[in-house]
Amino acid sequence: MQAKTKRWIKRTLIVGSLALVLGAGLTVYLLHRPPAVWREAQALLDQTTATQRAELAEGVMQRLSTAADRLRADLDPVFGVGSKADPVSFSTLLASQSVDETFEVELSNQELLSVASEWTGKWFAQRGFEPPQQMSQPVVMIQGGELMIAFKLAVGSWEQVFSGRLTMRFEAHGMAYGSVTQLTAGSLPMSVATVGDWVAKQLPSSQASLAEKMGRWIAELEGFEFRPVLELEHRRRARVIAMQRNKESLVMTMRLQDHSTYKKHNALMKSGKLAVNDALPPALLDGSAIADVPTTTD
């Protein structure tokens, strides 16, 4: 009887040890297996050079200036159709024109990856939010109809790829709110709140301050606010006011305004008199005082 008990205990210990080894092996495998969005993003990035991606980003910016092309046709009579107007004079005239138009622009994943490198840095800078140098440029793309973000941290011989679903909300006062509540380290899910502590355990104690900095940065992903505005030529501003996710593309609704109209609209949104989607009264574009504009939102 005692012999059978000993054999049962021995088998239990062996099975338990195997389970621990397999579990540890699976964890290591999941940690080192880059998430699908990172693999897809790198495959797309490998298809283009840095110069080509810069050209793609510039092409998107040109598409955002579609309204300027229509305005050029309206101004042709001033200079004469087909005339070679002085570029400085023409630019000054364009900058003085009132513009307030809403339109949509659709970005493929290739375009989205290209412009993300241009825009995310500027939006981070708006908030005084400087990512650690040990972090690679984040990639943003659509995967399965979801907006995803992914990035890699590397310290010495240690590196880890993280990814997560990015949700965006556009507020009535013109700001945008982003949030990532859960990340995957490789392919292993973990909450954003625990990632900082986990990173600290992966690095030597001599890197404690760096681990804390990276943890604070990642924690910011749980909720961050930014102004989703791009500066275009002729002192125009293009504000993202809505997004729609398709299977492999992102459709952004943009509101294009001249500098003066943009500033007045911002003041009205700040005071609660207008929302980001509200039509501007003609009196506003005619130069009437902001206080004279009727309240349309509480």
C-alpha positions in Angstrom: 0.0 0.0 0.0 2.8 2.4 0.9 4.6 1.5 -2.4 1.5 2.4 -4.4 1.1 5.7 -2.5 4.8 6.5 -3.2 4.3 5.7 -6.9 1.2 8.0 -7.0 3.1 10.8 -5.3 6.0 10.4 -7.7 3.8 10.4 -10.8 2.0 13.5 -9.5 5.2 15.3 -8.9 6.4 14.3 -12.4 3.2 15.5 -14.1 3.3 18.7 -12.1 6.9 19.4 -13.1 6.0 18.7 -16.7 3.1 21.1 -16.5 5.3 23.8 -15.0 7.9 23.3 -17.7 5.3 23.3 -20.5 3.6 26.3 -19.0 6.9 28.2 -18.7 7.8 27.2 -22.3 4.4 28.4 -23.6 4.7 31.7 -21.7 8.2 32.3 -23.3 6.8 31.4 -26.7 3.9 33.8 -26.4 6.2 36.6 -25.2 8.6 36.2 -28.1 5.9 35.7 -30.7 5.2 39.2 -32.2 1.5 40.1 -32.3 -0.2 39.8 -35.7 -0.6 43.5 -36.1 3.1 44.1 -35.7 4.0 41.3 -38.2 1.5 42.8 -40.7 2.8 46.3 -40.2 6.4 45.3 -40.7 5.5 43.4 -43.9 3.8 46.5 -45.2 6.7 48.8 -44.1 9.2 46.4 -45.9 7.4 47.1 -49.2 8.4 50.8 -49.1 11.4 53.0 -48.4 11.5 55.8 -45.9 11.4 58.2 -48.8 8.3 56.5 -50.3 6.6 56.6 -47.0 7.3 60.4 -46.7 5.8 60.8 -50.1 2.7 58.9 -49.1 2.3 61.1 -46.0 2.7 64.2 -48.1 0.1 62.8 -50.6 -2.4 62.5 -47.8 -1.7 66.1 -46.7 -2.4 67.2 -50.3 -5.7 65.3 -50.3 -6.6 67.3 -47.2 -6.2 70.5 -49.2 -8.8 69.5 -51.7 -10.9 72.5 -50.8 -8.0 74.8 -51.6 -8.0 73.6 -55.1 -11.7 74.5 -55.5 -10.9 77.9 -54.0 -8.2 78.4 -56.6 -10.7 78.1 -59.4 -12.9 80.8 -57.7 -9.9 83.1 -57.5 -8.8 82.6 -61.1 -10.8 85.7 -62.3 -8.7 87.8 -59.9 -5.5 86.9 -61.7 -6.9 85.7 -65.0 -7.5 82.1 -65.9 -4.2 80.4 -66.6 -2.1 83.4 -65.5 1.2 83.0 -63.7 0.3 84.9 -60.5 2.9 85.9 -58.1 3.1 83.0 -55.6 3.5 85.2 -52.6 0.5 87.4 -53.5 -1.6 84.4 -54.3 -0.7 82.7 -51.0 -1.5 85.9 -49.1 -4.9 86.1 -50.8 -5.7 82.4 -50.1 -4.8 82.9 -46.4 -7.2 85.8 -46.2 -10.2 83.8 -47.5 -12.8 82.3 -45.2 -13.0 78.5 -45.4 -15.2 76.2 -43.5 -15.8 72.8 -45.2 -16.3 69.3 -44.0 -15.1 66.3 -46.1 -14.0 62.7 -45.7 -10.6 61.2 -46.5 -10.0 57.4 -46.6 -6.6 56.0 -45.6 -5.3 52.6 -46.5 -3.2 50.8 -44.0 -0.1 51.7 -46.0 -1.0 55.4 -45.9 -2.0 55.1 -42.2 1.4 53.6 -41.3 3.1 56.4 -43.2 1.2 59.3 -41.7 1.2 57.9 -38.2 5.0 58.6 -38.0 4.3 62.2 -39.0 1.3 62.9 -36.8 1.8 60.9 -33.6 5.1 62.7 -32.8 3.4 66.1 -33.2 0.4 65.1 -31.1 2.7 63.7 -28.4 4.6 67.0 -28.4 1.3 69.0 -27.9 1.0 67.3 -24.5 4.6 67.5 -23.5 4.5 63.8 -23.7 8.0 62.4 -24.6 8.1 58.7 -25.2 11.3 56.9 -23.9 14.1 56.7 -26.4 14.1 52.9 -25.9 10.7 52.7 -27.7 10.4 52.3 -31.4 8.1 54.5 -33.5 4.6 53.3 -32.8 2.7 51.8 -35.7 -1.0 52.4 -36.1 -3.2 50.4 -38.5 -6.5 48.7 -39.0 -6.7 45.0 -38.4 -10.0 43.2 -38.6 -11.9 46.4 -38.5 -10.2 47.6 -35.3 -7.8 50.4 -34.9 -4.6 49.0 -33.4 -1.3 50.4 -32.0 1.9 48.5 -31.6 5.4 49.4 -30.5 8.7 47.8 -29.3 10.7 48.5 -26.2 14.4 47.5 -26.3 16.9 47.8 -23.5 20.3 46.1 -24.1 19.7 42.5 -25.1 16.0 42.6 -23.9 13.3 43.6 -26.2 9.5 43.2 -26.2 6.8 44.1 -28.7 3.5 45.3 -27.3 0.2 45.9 -29.1 -3.4 46.9 -28.2 -6.7 48.1 -29.5 -6.9 51.9 -29.7 -10.3 53.4 -29.1 -10.9 57.1 -30.1 -13.6 59.5 -29.0 -14.1 63.0 -30.5 -15.5 65.5 -28.0 -17.9 68.4 -28.6 -15.3 70.9 -27.5 -12.9 69.9 -30.3 -10.5 67.6 -28.4 -10.0 63.9 -28.9 -9.7 61.2 -26.3 -7.8 58.0 -26.9 -7.6 54.9 -24.8 -5.8 51.5 -24.7 -7.0 49.4 -21.8 -5.3 46.1 -22.6 -2.0 45.2 -24.3 -0.4 42.1 -25.4 3.3 41.5 -24.6 4.1 39.5 -27.7 1.0 37.4 -27.8 0.4 37.3 -24.1 -2.5 39.5 -22.9 -2.0 41.8 -19.9 -3.7 44.9 -18.6 -2.0 48.3 -19.2 -2.1 48.9 -15.4 0.2 45.9 -14.8 2.7 46.3 -17.7 4.9 48.8 -15.9 5.5 46.4 -13.0 6.0 43.5 -15.4 8.7 45.5 -17.4 10.5 46.4 -14.1 10.8 42.6 -13.3 12.3 41.9 -16.8 15.1 44.5 -16.4 18.1 44.4 -13.9 17.8 46.5 -10.8 20.3 49.0 -12.3 17.7 49.9 -14.8 15.0 50.6 -12.3 14.6 54.3 -13.1 14.3 53.5 -16.8 11.7 50.8 -16.1 9.7 53.2 -14.1 9.8 55.8 -16.9 8.6 53.2 -19.4 5.9 52.1 -17.1 4.6 55.6 -16.7 4.5 56.1 -20.4 2.6 52.9 -21.0 0.2 53.8 -18.2 -0.6 57.0 -20.2 -2.2 54.8 -22.8 -5.1 54.1 -20.5 -6.5 57.6 -21.3 -5.0 60.5 -23.1 -6.4 63.7 -24.6 -5.0 65.6 -27.6 -6.1 68.2 -30.1 -6.6 66.3 -33.5 -5.6 69.2 -35.7 -3.2 69.4 -38.6 -1.7 72.6 -39.9 -2.0 72.9 -43.7 -0.6 75.5 -46.2 -2.0 79.0 -46.3 -2.6 79.0 -42.5 -5.4 76.5 -42.7 -6.3 73.9 -40.0 -7.8 70.5 -40.6 -9.5 69.0 -37.6 -10.5 65.3 -37.3 -14.0 65.3 -36.0 -15.0 61.7 -36.6 -13.5 58.3 -37.6 -15.0 55.2 -39.2 -13.2 51.9 -39.2 -13.5 49.7 -42.3 -12.0 46.2 -42.6 -8.6 47.5 -43.9 -9.0 51.3 -44.0 -9.8 54.3 -41.9 -12.2 57.0 -43.0 -11.6 60.3 -41.3 -14.1 63.2 -41.3 -12.2 66.4 -41.5 -13.3 70.0 -40.9 -11.1 72.5 -42.8 -11.0 76.1 -41.7 -9.0 79.2 -42.3 -6.9 80.5 -39.4 -9.3 83.2 -38.3 -12.4 81.0 -38.4 -10.5 78.2 -36.6 -9.6 80.5 -33.7 -13.2 81.9 -33.4 -14.7 78.4 -33.5 -12.2 77.3 -30.8 -13.3 80.2 -28.6 -17.0 79.3 -29.1 -16.4 75.6 -28.3 -14.4 76.5 -25.2 -17.3 78.7 -23.9 -19.8 76.0 -24.8 -21.7 78.1 -27.4 -20.9 75.8 -30.3 -19.9 72.2 -30.7 -17.3 70.8 -33.1 -19.9 69.7 -35.6 -22.1 72.8 -35.4 -22.5 75.0 -38.5 -21.0 78.5 -38.0 -23.5 81.4 -38.3 -22.8 83.6 -41.4 -22.3 86.6 -39.0 -19.3 84.9 -37.6 -17.6 84.7 -41.0 -18.5 88.3 -41.6 -16.4 89.3 -38.6 -19.2 89.8 -36.0 -18.2 89.6 -32.3 -18.1 86.2 -30.8 -20.5 87.3 -28.0 -23.2 87.9 -30.7 -23.2 84.3 -31.9 -26.3 82.5 -30.5 -25.8 79.4 -28.2 -26.6 76.2 -30.0 -25.3 73.7 -27.4 -25.5 73.5 -23.7 
